[in-house]
Amino acid sequence: MSRDGLVTLGLLIVLSFPFWGGPVRAGEPPLTIVDRSLGEVRVRTLFLSDLEQYRVTHLDTSTPWTDGRTRFEGVRLRDLLPGVLGPNGTIVVRAHNDYFAKLPVRDLTEHDILLAWRADDRPLTLRDKGPFWLVYPLDALGADASRHLHKMVWQVRSIELVDR
């Protein structure tokens, strides 16, 4: 096979993989959960239709990136990850652009953190901080809100659980 043929074949193989690097379910972006908390690695892939099976809730709050108060819809992070880590555990939330934030497990009990997939009744897309956005209840946090801004990861692609 010629060099050009190999290059074309390579491009076809690469382009046949989905953009987000995970399994595909017709139009649904995946969320990967990696659990490293028990000395072994367990990987679970959830899609929006899977997440909608959890208790869906709303959070009304303002953010520095939205106009006024926004009504977010999604699942509370503590409902998605119930009792998975010890009190010193860490949750690493990673975005499509590889930005990440580390959350202490105590944040799950102290705050109603939402993994949102809708804002003001519109699905979140990659262009508007989706498909998933980790949202803290900033209005309820008052003066402490600014301490949590860096943990509000948008374009979430994975959540990693580390017990340390």
Secondary structure, 3 states (H helix, E strand, C coil): CCHHHHHHHHHHHHHCCCCCCCCCECCECEEEEEECCCCCCEEEEEEHHHHCCCCEEEEEEECCCCCCEEEEEEEEHHHHCCCCCCCCCEEEEEECCCCEEEEECHHHHHCCCEEEEEECCEECCHHHCCCCEEECCHHHHHHHHHHHHHHCCECEEEEEEECC
